[in-house]
Amino acid sequence: MKDVVIIGGGASGLMAAIMVKSKVQDQANVTILERLEKVGKKILVTGNGRCNFTNKHVSENRYNNPSFVKPILKQFNVAKTLEFFNSIGLLYKADEEGRYYPLSENASSVLDVLRNEAKRLGVVERVNFDVSRIAKENDRFTIESKNRLIQEADYVVVATGGKAVPVHGSNGSGFTLLKKHKMKITDCFPGLTGVIVDEAQIKGLSGLRMKAKIYLYPKKTSKKDKKEALWSDEGEVQFKENGLSGIVIMQLQSQIARKFSPKGVKVSLDLIPYMTEEELVEHLEQRLAHIGNEEVENFLTGMFHKMLSRNILKQRCKIQLDGYTKDLTKKDLNKIASAIKDFDFDVKAFYDFDRAQVTIGGLDVKEVVQETLEARKVSRLYVCGEVLNVDGDCGGFNLQWAWSSGYVVGNAIAKKIIDNV
């Protein structure tokens, strides 16, 4: 009888445990060691509590390290993921963007079916077990907790997650455990979170939402050519007291974290992307001719929320709001059009790990065997999920990585046990 221990009871850890136990059955004991008082707490907050657990459009190109990710996703793809969840009792649906949710629209449905399946198979959950050390001697592991609890194993899986949302379990402890075995951890940053911007630029906009085309430029760029943008996308932007958020901003933030320094870039919003700047100037001229002599503060009424109009006119264009439209010049209209088409913000920093959905960075993927995710430096020790340097786009891609990598690890361990290796 072999002993398999999964350190971390999140999405990938639960999947690895279920896969091992379902294949080896009575040939192994499978135990999950969870730092918190309950497994799967992070699953409960994914997708704003609805748990967007995969996506129709999963491909390796939605992740960093795509060549590493590709064969792992192939082993356990979206179709197999849906088949698995259907087999353990989850009903689900997809929205128009290809995101899959439980039919109940409640993340607890996903966690409940996973825990029920693990329990049915005989997987043991050992909670409040905060692992501090993994030691190996004569092909046998000894796992010790901070309060001196001991668990022994023949196979160990590190599925501790990264650093995102530490209150729900991922506090970076897995990186510490792996470093002790001389494994390389890359620099880590918050991922899929908002960006903190210059406070003067965002003053008065907190609480607003606006659909826009978003561009990323080097900060030193003066006259922006949109063809030279480092990255671009379109979506709803949420204005916060000191920054920008929303799905499209989260995608942008991950791009910055992966490739650039936050202090070296600026974000530009095209607030009316379906018009060229010349067409917008013409529209403003027609608007000016139509409204007659109004207060400047009301010039953009019907185009934008009043708070956004004030920011454009006063803060961006330095036009006094208590003036009158009859005094607006062609130069003023050009400035207004330019501000609308290039509503830019200097990025100062990212929101921290408490508000991030994923970790950018982690265990260098060269430290594991790609086909099995077994550590090259420590045989019979495996790694899956967010602890690896793999992160995906927002929309169910990171949970798909958890399911796929957990499956690969579970399958690899089961094969070794069955083959008595």
N, C-alpha and C positions, 0 to 999 in steps of 0.2 A: 504494500500500500504506500503510494507516494503522497507527499504533502505539498500542495501548491498554495502559496500565499500571495494575495493581491494587495499591494499597499495603495489604498485610495479607492473609495467607493463611489466614484463619479461615473460618468457615462462610459468611458473606455474601460474602467475597472470592472463595472458590472457586466459589460459585454464579454470581457476576457474570462471572467469567472463562469458565466453561463456557457460559453463555448467549450471551455475545458471540461466542465462537469458533464455537459450533455454528451460529450464524445467518449469520455473515459468511465463515466458512471462510478462503479464501486472500486475502480482501480486507483482512485486518488481522493483524498480529502481536500476540499477547496475552501479557503478561509479569506474573507475580506477584512483587512484592518483599516478602520476609519478613524481619523483624528477627531471628528466631531461626534455629537451624540446620535446622529442619524446619517445614513448614506444618502447620496444623491441630492443634497440640498441645492447645489448649483443648477441642477436640471430644472428645479422648480421656478427659477427666476429667468430662464431662457425665453426669448420671444415675448418679453413683457408678461411672463407668467402663462403664456399659451404654448410654449415649447415648439418652435419651428425646427423639427427634428431631422429634416433633410430637404433636398431641393432637386427638382427635375433636371436642372441644368448643371449638375455636378460634373466637373472635369478637372484634370490636373492643373489647367490654366487658371483656376480660381484660387490657387494656393501659391505661396512661395515654395521654393524647392520642388517645382513641378515634376522634374524627372525622377525624384525620389518618391513622390506621392503616387505617381501613375500606377505602378504595378500593385500597390497596396489597395488603391481604390478598385482596381480591376478584380482583385480577389473577392472583395465584398462590396459590390456596387449598389446603386440606388435600388435596382429591382430586387436584389437579394435582401437589402435592408427592409424594404416594404414587405417582402414575403416573410421575413423573420418576425416583424412586429405583428403582422396579421396572424401568424401562427401562435403567438402568445396572447392574443386576445385584443389587440388594439385596433379600433376603427379609426380611420383617418380621412382627411380630405386635402386637396391642393387648392391654392388660390390662383388668381390669374397670372401671377408672376412665378408660378412653379414651386412655391413654398408649401411644404407639407406640415400640417398640424393635426393633433388628435381631434377627432370629431367633437369631443367635449369642449374643445378650445381651452383645456385646462392642463397645465404641465404635469399635474399630479397623476394624470392618467398614464403618461409615459413611465414615470417612476414606479407607479404601482404595479404595472404589468411586468416590468423588469424585476422588481423585488419578489413578486409572486412566483415568477419563473425560477429565479435563483433559489427561493425557499423550496419550491416543489422538487428541484433537483438535489437539494441537500447542501447547498452552499451556506456556510456559516458566516454571519456578520459579527465582527468583534469591534464594537464602537468605543469611543474615548481612548483609542490606542494611538498615541502620538509617537510615531517611530523616530528614534534618534540615531539608530545605528544598524547597519546590515553587515554582519561578519560572515565569512565563509571559511570552513575548514573541512577538508576531506569530502568535498562534494556536498556538504550539508551547510545550510544557512542558519544563522541565529539572528533573529530580529528582536531588537530591544527597544522598549518605549522609554519616554523621558521619566516615567515613574517606575522604571525597572521591571515592567512586565516583559515576559519572554514568549516568543513564538518561533518554532523551528520549521524549516521547510527544505524540500529538495529543489523546488523551483520558486523563483520570486519574480513578481511583476511590479515594476514601479509605475503607478498610474495616478500620481499625486497632483496632476495638473500643473499649471504655471503659477503666476502671481496674481492673476485677475480675480477680483471679488474675493479677497481673503476671508471675509466674514462667512462665506459659504464653503470654505475648505481649502482653496488654493492659495497657500501662503509662501510658495517657493521652497518648501522643505525638501521636496524631491531633488532639487538642484544640489542642495547641501549633501544629501545622501550619495548622489552620484559623483560629486567632486571628491569625496573621500576615497573613491575607487579610481581616481586619476582620470576621470572623464571630463572632456571639455564642454563648458557651458558658454554659449555665446552671450553677448550683451543682451539684456532684456529691457523691453519698453512696454508701456500700456498699448493695447491694440483695440481697434473698433471702439473708440471713445471720441469725445469732443476735443476741440482745440481752444486754447486760451489765446485771446487776441488783444491788441492794443485797446485799452479801456476808452480812450478818447474817441476811437473810431466806432465803437459799438454803443456809445452813450445814448440812452433813451430808447433802445430797441428791445430790451428784455421782454420776453413773452410773445414776440411776433413769430409767425411762420410764413415762409415765402418760397414758392417754387422758383428755381433759377438754374441756369447753366453755370457750373463751377469749374474754374480753372486754377491750376497751381503753377506759379512762376517763381524763378529765383528772386530773392528780395531786391537785388540790385537792378532788376529790370525797370527801365523808365517808361519807354513807349512799348506797350505790350502788343505783340503779334500773336494772335490766338493759335496760329500754326506752330508757334515755338513753345507752347505750354508743355510743362513737364507731365501733366496729367489733366484729364477733364472728364466730367460726368454731369448728369442732370438729375435733379430731385428736390425734395423739400428740405429747406434749411430752417433750423430752429435757432432763434437768437436768445442767448442766455445773458445773464448780468455781466459776465466777463469773457464770453466766448461763443462759439458756434457748435451746434450739435445737429442730430438728425442722421438718418441712415447714410445719405450721400457724403456727409461730412465725416462719418466714421470710416467709410471706405477711403476717403482722402487721407485721413489721419494715419491709417495703416500704411498707405503708400509713403507718407513722409517718414514714418518710423522705420520702415524697411530700407529706404534709399537715401534720405536726406537728413539734415539737421533742422529741427523746428525753427530755429532762429535764422535760418538761411533762406526761408521761403515766405511767400505771401499768397493769400487766397483771394481770388477775384470772382465776384458774382456778376453774371450778366442777368439783370433783373427782367429784361424783355428780350429773350434770345431770338424770337421770331422776327425781329426788326433789325436791320442794319443801323449803324449809327446815323447815317445820312437820312434814312427813312424816319428815324426817331426825331431828328432835328426838324424835318418837314412836319411831322405830327405836332411837335411843340409849337411851331409857327402857326399852324392852323388852330390849335387850342388857344393861343394867345389872341389871335384875331377874333375868335368866337366869343370868349368870355368878357372882352372889354377890359375895363379898369377895375380889377379885383385886388384884394390883399394878396401879396405874394405867398403867404402861408397857405392859401387855398389853390394855388396854381396847379398842383398835381392831384387835386381831389378827383377821385374816380380812377386814378391809376394805381395809387398805393395807399396803404394805411397812413393816417395822419402822422404817426410817430416816424415812419420811414420817410415820408415827404419832408419833414423837418430836418432829419439827418442829412438827406441829399442836399437840400437847399442851403441850410445854415452851416452845417459842419463840413460838408464836402465842397460846396461851391462858394461859401462865404457871402451868401446873399442874405440881406436883412429880411426877416419874416414880416416886419411891420411896414415894409415898403409896398409899392403898388406895381401891378403888372405892366402898366404903361411905361415904366422906367426900365423894364427888362430889355437888354440889347441882344443882338445876334450872338455876341460873344458869350453872354449869359446862357443863352439857349444851347450853345455848343458845349459849355461847361456842364450843364445839367444832363445833356444827352451822354456826354463822356462819363459822368459819374454813375449814371444808370447802367451803362454798358460795362463799366469797370468799377463796380462797388467793392473796393478792395480792403483787405485787412492784413496787417502784419502779424504773423503767428509768433507768439511768445513761448508757448509750451503746450504740453498735452494735459488733459485731466489725468488724475493719477489712477493707480491700479484699482482703487475702490470703485471707480466708475467705468472701468474698462470691461469689455466682454471677453477679450482674449489676451494672451501674452505674445508679443513679438519677440522671438528669440527662444532659447532653450537649449536642450542637449543637442550638440552638433550631430547631425544625422550620419556623419562618417563614423560615429562611435558605435553604430549598430549594423547588423547584417540586414540588408534591405528586404530580403525575402521573408525573414522571420521576426525582425526587430529584436533579436538577441544581442546583448552587449558583446562587443568584440573582446573586451578586456576581462570580462567575468562570465564564464559559461553558465548557462541555466538562469541567468538574470536577464529579464526582458523589460522593454520600455514601450509604453503606448500612450496615445492621447496628447494633451497639450504640453506635457513635459518635454516632448521633442520640439525641435525648432521647425515647427510646421504651423502655419496659421492661414486661415482662409477668409474669404469675403463674408460679409453679413448676409444672412438669409438661409441658415441651415447647413452651411458648408463645414463649419467647425464641428458640429455634432456628427456629421457624416464621417469626418476624419476620426472622431472618437469611436464610432461603431466599426469602421473599417480596420483601424489599427488594433482595436480590442479583439476583433475577430481573428486577425492574422496572428496575434500573440497567442490567443487561446488555442487556435488550431495547431500552431507550431509546438506548443507544450504537449497537447494531447497526442500528437504524432510521436513525440519522443517517449511519452509514457507507454503508449501502445506498443511501440517498437522496442521498449525496455532499454532506451539509450541513456 
